[in-house]
Amino acid sequence: MTGKTDAVYIVLISIHGLIRGHDLELGRDADTGGQTKYVVDLAKALGQQDSVQRVDLITRQIIDDQVSPDYAQPSEVLNDKASIIRVPAGPEGYIPKEELWDCLDIFTDNLLQWLSQQPRMPDVLHGHYADAGYVGMRLSHLTGIPLVFTGHSLGRDKRTQLLAMGLRSDLLEQRYHISRRINAEEDVLATADLVITSTHNEISEQYELYDYYHPERMVVIAPGTDLEQFHPADGTAGDIAFIQALKPFLTEPEKPVILALSRPDERKNIVSLVKAYGESAELQALANLVIIAGNRDDIREMNEGAQAVLTEILLLADCYDLYGKLALPKHHKQDEVPDIYRLAALSKGVFINPALTEPFGLTLLEAAACGAPLVATENGGPVDIIGNCKNGLLVDPLDTQAIADALLSILKDSGQWQTFSEHGLRNVRRFYSWQAHARRYLDKLQPLLKPHQPVVKSPPVRNALRYRSRAIFTDIDQSLLGNAEGLQQFVDTLRSQRKTVFLGIATGRRLDSALAILKKNGVPTPDVLITSLGTEIYYAPHIKTDTAWARHIDYHWNPKAIRRIMADIPGMSLQPASEQSRFKISYHYDTHKAPSPEEINALLRQEDQSVNANQAFGQFFDIVPARASKGLALRYFARQWNIPLERILVAGGSGADEDMMHGNTLAVVVANRHREELSQLYEAERIYFAQQPHALGIIEAIDHYDFFNDDEGAA
């Protein structure tokens, strides 16, 4: 471990939704659901373990009048050793997770800055969901800290389910950015040292869909439930205040309750439940249907997905004439949820989760702990829950007749109802305790906690460099060169600021090639050269190599295996030896014969190669270690020399430069590259599109950002 103590420091990362340590607003929206409760409960449970020194749950800071000021607080104590830390990134307001993707590099940079200010770096990073997995992966690549990943919900499975429901693929991309999410999940799975799932079904049915599928790195650790909060009722249904909220809806409120509790999301499949109930006169005669679908004031003001679900429920209620039989209350409090479950149990009713797929199914545990039998989707976590607890039935969520039959079989058989209820009460306590989860979690972390090599500082190179507080990095061919007059102006500008500003080159060229072309064009030797696509770092004046960086990126690098895999791919031929290096394998790419870059990446993942592979200019294909890129090398340099990323100006001209330009750096795309590979960055924060080409565009950006201003906030 990296600290001076044997006790472990764990950083949990969960970015989206509304996260606080009390009064969770579960069901408020699609982003504040089971994952929110999971990570808070996990942090608290880990903080109670003797072998844990510290747990920080990292989420996004939200400053928004529409939500509680709790979410704006930089930190919140959960217990003696566990806290919530809120990191700013992107807009201050509360936005859905699908809109957070462009903020994740800023989140990563801000989180790394915060971690660097702590007494010690964490021993483990644990990312929850694809967005936090991406952040954890970037941090792991930068620091060498082991990465644990929990998907909660996976993009490939979600895409399959939504396409099966008839949602068009273009709308799927527009609404959920599903391809971006899946690509991030693939990269995270290629990096993660351990994947923690809640059920065996996740491993065999959901993670199996991914190219980088390695079940030996995956372990099932079932979440717990709060048995002090969720337990059987002490009295009768009449003692439960929430029944008053149902009476206006129900003609016979004393009948058994079929209870569904989830947010109004099409994936939760509440509509199929209403259809099953509406199509069964016998079910309507036996029981009432109670749907707790979040909180609402005006359906018209809710998001599009929630509007569609709730509107469809109301239309079906009218179609099937369910007045007096269906309750859809507008509001409930989080502390009323245990009583809502108890009401279903006391009425001899059933709790149902009919979701298209359910990664785990925490509500099933909560309902079972209160004594209610279960009917649940056969897709996902409920398979394990009902398998362990033996307290209900699994159904095909798209088969409304099967849903009705399962509900009827429990409601009509009092003996089976009692057996399921008793089994649930006993087995939830046996299998689903947070303390047991925390102990097993720490046991599975042990192999990752062997002393890992943090990235250490290289020896000082030149004392004069230590007083420089800013840096300008540019690629060579696409940004710096191409206009002799502009290049001379740029060189003169840098010379006038040489005491305070580093000049850095970030290029795909090898060192010898980079130095030769710079000399040919009269560019002084840069202070720092990042060459061969971020795989090598050199410092002036003696062009000293950074050996610590080389050791860091060598992790899991297997060039022989990569060349063997690539040898059989049509349309790919190795570039000359002059374009190869220890950590870069470069190919010519024939667009007419070669598979797509995505297909090549998939093949490399399937062959257990965790790499960073990129196509450039439509004719080249480069493969480097997973821990190497221009952006990662630049951030390593910034940490080594204590230069804030906000004081680094980056000029990029190709797709290989993109990860330098995202995040907290100041960036420019010069005019001659506007319509090329970086055109999609036009709306990105902190990226300036210059009106001038080549080096003149860099000078324009220096003026735009007032880059040489001594004011700390100028950059």
N, C-alpha and C positions, 0 to 999 in steps of 0.2 A: 504494500500500500504506500501511498505517497506521504501520509502524515507521520507524526512522531508517536502516535498512539495506535494500539491494536484495534480500538473501536472504530467502526466503519462510519464514513460520512457518505450519505446517499442523496443524490439530487434527482427528484422526480419532476418531469416536465409535462404539463398538460395545459395547452395554450388557450383553446377556445372555451366558450361558455362563461357562466358566472360562477366563480369559485370563491367560497368563503368557508369559515370553519363552523358556522352556525346557521340555522334557518335556511337551508339550501332551497333554492327556488326551482326544484325539480319539476320538469314539465312545462316551465314557462315558455320554452321554445325548443327547437330541435337540437340545440347545442348544449342545453343544460339538462342532462338526463342522467342515466346510470353511471356513465364515466365520471361525472362530477363527484358523485357520492363515493365511487370506488376509490378515486385518488385521495380524497380527504380522509376516508376511513383507513386507507393503507398508510398514509403518512402518520396518522395518530397511532396506529398499531405498531409500526416500526419504531416510533419514538418512545414506546414503552418497553423496548427490548434492551437488556443490559449490554449487549454487544454492539449497540448502535450509539455513536457519539452525537450524531446530528442528522436530521432529515430536513431538507428544504424542498417544498413543493412550489415549483416555479410556474407562474401563469402570467397572463398579459394584464397590465394595468389598464383600467377602464375609467375614464373621467367623462361622465355623461349624466346629464340631469334626468334622463329617462330611467336610470337604474340607481340603486343604493350607493351612497358615497363609500360604503364599505369596500367596493371594488376599486376605489382610487387610492386606498392606503398602500404605501410601498411594502409594508410587511404586516403580518398578523400571526400572533402566537397561537399554536394549536395545543401544545403541551410543553413540558420542560425541555424537550429535545427536538420538537418538530414545529416548523413555521411555514407559512405561506409567504412567498416573495413575489411581488408583482413588478414585471419588467415592462417599460413602455416600448411600443413598436407601432409604427403606422399612425393612423388617425386616433385621436384620443377616445372617440366614441365607441359604443358597442356595435360591432358588425358581425354578420354571420361568418362561420368558419370558411365558407367558400370564397370569401373576399379577403381572407387573411394570407393567402399564399404569397402575394407580392410583398408582404411585411416580414416574412420569416427570416430573411437574411439580416434585416435590421434587428430583429429579435435576437438572432444568434450573436451578432456583434455586441449588442448591449448586455446580453447575458454573460458572454465571455469577459467583458469588462468588469461586470459585477463580481464574477467568480475570482478574477485576478486580484480583487481587493480584499478577499476573505483570508483568514489566517492560514488556511490550507485549501488545496484543491480537493474536490470530491474523489472518492474511490470508485464510484459507479455513477453513470448517467442512465436514467430510465425514462425513455420517451413513451408517451401514451397517445395513440392515434397517429395517423400519417403525418400530420403537421409537426407534432412534437418529435416524432421519429426523425423527420428531416433535420430538425434543429439539433437533436442529439447526435445524429450522424456527422453533421458538420463539426460539432464540438469534439467528437471523438477523433475525427481525422486531424483536427488541429492540435489536440492535446495528448492523444494516445490513451485517454481514459476509456475503460471498457464500456460498451453500450448494451443495455437491456432494452427490449422493445415489447410493448403490448399493443396490439392493433385495435382492440375493442370492436371495431367494425372495419371490414376490409373492402377495398374498392372493387376488386374483381367480382366478389360475391354480390355486392350491391348492384353492380352493373347487370349481372345476369338476372337478378330478381326483377329489377325495374324494366328491363327489356321484355321479360316474360309477361309483365303487366301491360305491355303495349306502349310504353314510353319510347318515343323515337330517339335514336342515338344522338342526333344533333341537339335535341332538347336536353338530353342527359349531359352532354358536354357543356352546354350553355348554363344549365342550372347548377351542376355539381363539379365542373372542371375535373371530370372523372379520370381522364387520361393522365393529367398532371399528378393526381393523387396516386394512381396505380404505379406510375413511374417512380414516384418518391418511395412507395412501399417496396418496390423491387430493389431500389438502391439501399434502403434501410436494412432489408433482409440480407443483403450481401455484406453488410457491415456488422450487424448485431452479433455480439458474442453469445447472447442468450435471448430466446423469445419465450415470454411467459404468456400462457393462454389460460382461459378459465375452464375449458372443456376439451375433451379428446376430439369432439366433432370439429372444433376449429382447426385442429392440426390436419385431420384426415380429409375434411371436406372443403375447407376455405383456404388455408395456407398452401394446400396441395396444388392450387391453381396457379401458383407463382413459379417463375423460372428458377429462382434461387430458393428451392424447397429442400430444406435439410432438417428433417424431423428429429435428428439426433441433437440438434441445438435447441429443441423446443421442450418445454416442460409444462405440465398442467398443475396449476395451483389455484384451486377454487377460491373465490372471494368469500368473505364471511358476511354475516348479517348481525345487526345490533339486537341481541336477544333481550336486552333490558328495555328496548323500545317496542319491539315486536314480540308479542306474547298473547296467549288466549285472554279473552275477556273475563273479568271478575263477576260481572253482573249479567243483565239481560239486554236485548236490543233496545228496549225502551230507555235504558240508561245512557245510550249513546246519542249525544246531541246532534250529530250530523244527520240523523234520520229525519230531522225537521226540514233539512234542505231537500229531501227526496219526496216528502209527502205531497207537495204541490204537483208533482209529475205523476204520481201513482194512485190508481183507484184502490188497489189492495196492497198497501205497503207492507203488510205482514207476510206476504208470500216470500219464498226463497229468492235470493238475489243472485243473478248471474252478473259478476262484476268484472269489468275490464278497466284497467287504469294505465294510461299511457298518454304521451303527447299526441296531438292530432296530426299525424304524419302518415302519408300513404303507405310507407313501409310497415307501419304497425297494423295495417290491414283491418282496422275496426269496421270498415264498410262491409267486408265479407261476414263478419260476426252479425251485423245488423240484418244482412240478407238471410243468413241461416236462421236467425230468430224470427224474422218476418215470414219466412216460408214454412214455418212449423207451427201449426195451430196448437199442437200438443205442448210444445215448449212454452208458448205464450200462456197457456192455461196453467202450467205448473209454476212458472217463475217470472219475476220481473227482470228486465235488463237495465243495469245501471252502468253508464259509461262516464268515467272521470277522465276527461281529455284536456288536461291543463286548465288554465284560467283565461277568461276572456271577458271583455266588456262589450265589444262590438266586432262581430265576425268580419265586417267589411274593412276593419282597420288591421286585421291580422295579415301575416305573410301569405303569399299565393298558395302554398301547399296546404297550410292549415285551413284557409278559406275553403279550398276545394273539398277537403275531407269533411269538415263540419257541415258544409252546405249539402253534400251528398247524404250525410246521416239524416239531416232534417227532411230532405226529399224522400228518402226511403221510409222514414217514420210516417210520412203522410201517405206514401204509396201503399204501405202495408197496414195503415190505420193502427199505429202502435200507441196512440194516445191513451194514457192511463197505464201503460205497461213499460214504457221506456223513459228513463230519467237521464237527463244530460245537464247536470247543474253547471252554472257558469263559473262558480268560484269554489275553491277549497283551500285550506291552509295546510302547509306541510306537516304541522304537528297533528292534523286530523287524519292523516293517512293510516296510521295503525288502527284507529277506530273504524275507518271505512272497511279495512280488511276484516276486523272483528265482526262488523255488521253482517258481512257476507257469511262468515262462519256461524254466527248465532242464528241466522235465518235458515241454516242448513242448505246454503247455496254453494256456488262454485266460483273460483277465480279462474279467468281465462286470459291467456296471452296468445292471440292468433297471428302474431307478426309473420311476415313473409320469411324472415330469418331473424333469429335472436342470438347475438354473439354470446350472451350469457343468460340473463333472465333474473336480475336481482329482485324484481317484483314478485316472482314466483316464490323465492325464498321468504320474502317478507309475509306474503299471504299464507304460506304454509306454516310459518312460525306463529301465526295467529289462529291456525286451526282449519283453514279452508282447503278442501281438495282442489286439484288443479286439472285444467285442460290446457294444452300448450302446443305450439307449433312443433313439428317434427324436424325443423331445420335449425340446427345450432345447439346452443347451450342447454335448452330444456331436455334434450336427450340424456345428458349426464345427470341433471338435477332429478328428473323423475326416475331415472335408473338407480340413483343412489337412495332417494327418499321413498320410492315406491308409493307415491301418494297421488297418482293421477293418470291421465291418458294423453297420448300424443296424437296429433291429427295433421293431415295435409291442410295447410292454411288456405289453399285455393279451392278446397272441396267443401262447399257449404253444407251438404248433406252429412258429411263425416263430422263436421263441427257440431251440428244439431244432434246427431246420434250419440256422440261422446257426452255431451251435456245431459242428454236424457238418461243415459245409462247410469250416471252418478245420481242425478236428482230422483230417479224412480226407485233406486235400491238403497234403502237406509243403511243396510249392513255394509255395503261397499263404501258408502259415504263415511261411515264411522271408521272403517278400516283405513281409508285414505287419510282422514283427518289425524288419526292417532299416529300413523306412520310418519306423516309430515312433521308433527310436533317432535317426535323422538329423533328422527334422522337429520333434520336441519341442525339440531344441536350437536349431533354426532359428526357431521361432515362439513359444516359451514360456520366455522368460528374464525374471527379475525386474528386472534392470538395464535391459533394453529397455522393460519396463513402466513403470518409474519415469521414464525419460526422456520417453516419450510422455505420461505423466500430467502431468508438469510443463509440457510443451509445450501441452497442452490447457487448463491453468490460466491461461496467460498473458493471455488476453482478460479474465479475471475480476480480474486483479491491478492493473488501472488504479486510480489513487487513488480510493477511495470515501470518502464523507463519513461519518466516525463521528458518532454522536450527541454533540453538544457540550453543555456546561453552559450554561444560560441565565444572564444576568447576575444578580447578587444582587438579591433583591427587598426584603428587610427584614432588617436585622441580627439582630433579635430572633428570627427564625425559625431562625437557624443554631444556636441552643442547644437546640432541641427534639430529643428523642431517640426519640420515639414518635409514632405517628399512628393515628387512628381514621378509617376511611372507611366511609360508609354510603350506600346509595341513599336516595332521598327517599320515594317513594310507598309502597313495600312494607314498609319497615323503620322509618324514622324517624318518620313521621307516622301518626296514627290514634288516639293516646291523649294528650290534652292534659296530664294530670298527669304521665305518664311522660316526655313531651317536656320539661317544665319541669325535672324531676329530672335528665334527661340534660344539659340546658344548664347547670344549676348545677354538675353534676359536672365538665363540661369547663372551666368558668370557674375552678374551683378548681385545675385542672392546666394552665392556659393557658401557663405558662412552659416546660413540658416536652413538651406534646403538641400535635401538629397536629390540627385538625379538617378532614377532607376529605369532600367530597361526590362520589359517582360516580353519574351519572344518565344516562338516555337523553334527558332534556329538553335543550332549548337553554339557553344561558346566561341569556337574559332571563327565560324561563319559570321556571328554577330559582331565580333570585334573587327573583322575585316571590312564589313560593309559600313560600320560606323566610321572607321578610319578613312575609308575611301570618300565618305561624304563630309569629312571634316568635323565630326562630332567628337568632343573630348571623351575620354574614357569615363563611363558612368561610375558613380559611387557604388552602385549595386546592379548586378545583372542576374535576372531570373531567366534561365534559358531552358531549352528543350521542354517547353510547355509546363514549366513550374517544377521540373524534377531536379534542377540544379540551381544553387544560389552561390554567387561569387561577390567578393568585396574588393574594391580598389584600395591602395594603388597596386598591390602585387597580385591581384586577381586570385585572392585566397578563397578556396572552396569552403563552404559551410558543411562540415562533415556530420554535424548533429542532424541537419535536415536530411542528409542522405540516409543515415541510420533510421530516422523516423519513417521515411516513406518506403523503406525496404520491407515493411510489414506485409506478409502474405503475398509478396511479389514473386511470380513464377514465370519468367519470360520463356523458358523452354516449353512449358505446357501451352502457353499462349500461341507461340509460333506453330506448335503441332496442331492446335485446334484451327488456326487460321489457314493453314496450308491447304485444307480441303475445300475452302470456300471459293466459289467461282468469282471472277472479276476482281480479285484481290492479289496484288503482287507487291513484294517488298520493295521499298525505295532503296536507293544506293546506300552503301555503308556509311557514307558521309552524313546521311540523315538519321542514322540510328545512334542510340546512346544506351548506357547501362539501364536507364529507367524509361526509355521511350522506344517503342516499336512502331515504325511508320510504314504505311502501305499506300500504293496507288489504288484508287477506287474507281472502278468502271461502272458508271451508273446504269449502263445497259445490261450488264451481266451480274453484278453483285447484288446480294440481298440488301434490303433496307438497313440503315444503321440500327434501327430498333430490333430487327431480326438478328443481327450480328451480336448486339448486346445480350439478347435473350440466350443465344447459344453460349456465350461466354459465361453467363450466370449458371446455366444448366450444367456447365462443366466445372462449376465451383471456382470460377475465377472472379474475384472481387477487384474490379479495375475501373478506371476512368477512361472511357473511349469516346472519341469525338470525330465527326466528319468535318472537314474544312474545305471551303471554296468549291464544293461539289466534286472534288477530285482526289482528296487526300483523306486518309483515315489513320488516326493516331491512338495508340493505347499506352497509358501510363498507369502507375500504381493508384489505388483508390485514394490514398492520402495525398496525392499530388495534383495540383492544378495551379494555374497562375494566381487565382484568388487565394488559395490556401497558402501558397508560398508568400504572397504579399502580406497576409495577416500574420504569418510567422515572423516575417521581418519586422512588422509593426510592434509585435510583442517584444522581440529581442531588443529593439532600440527605443521602446517606450514612446512611440509616436501614436497619438490618437488617430483612429481611422478618419475622423472628421478633418484631419489635417493632411490627408493624402489625396492628391488629385490623380486620377487614372484616365488615360486616353486609350481606348480600345477600338479595334477595327474588325474583329471577327468573332465568331461564336465562342472560340476558346478564351476570349477576354471577358465573357459575360459575368462569370462569378467574381471577377475583380471589381466589377462595376455595381453589383448589387450590394445592399447593406449600407453601412455608414460612410463608405468612401464617397468623395466627390468625383463625379465622372463626366466625361465628355465623349460624344461621338462626333468626329469631324465631318464636314459637309460631304466629302467624297465617299463616305460610308453610310449615308442616311438610308439609302435604298437597299442596302446589303443585309448581312446576317443579323445586324443589331437593330433593324428597323422596328422590331416588336417592342423595343424598350422605350418607345416614344413617350408613353404615359408614366413611366417609372419615376419614382421619387429620387431626387438627387442625381439625375442624369440629364445633362445639358446637351442639346443638339445644336452644334455651332453652325454659323452661316459660312464660315471660312473653311477651306480644305487643309488637310495635312497639318504641318506645324503651326500655320496661321490659326487654325481652329483651336489648337491647344492654348495659344496666346490669348485668343478670344475668351476661352474658358477661365484663364487666370484672372482676366478682368471681370468676367461675370461673377465669379465667386469672391472677388477681392482677396485673392488667395494669399498675398504677401502681407496683408494687414496684420499688425502685431496684436490686435485685440483678440483675446482668447476665443471669443464667439464668432469671429469673422469667418472662419472656415466652416 
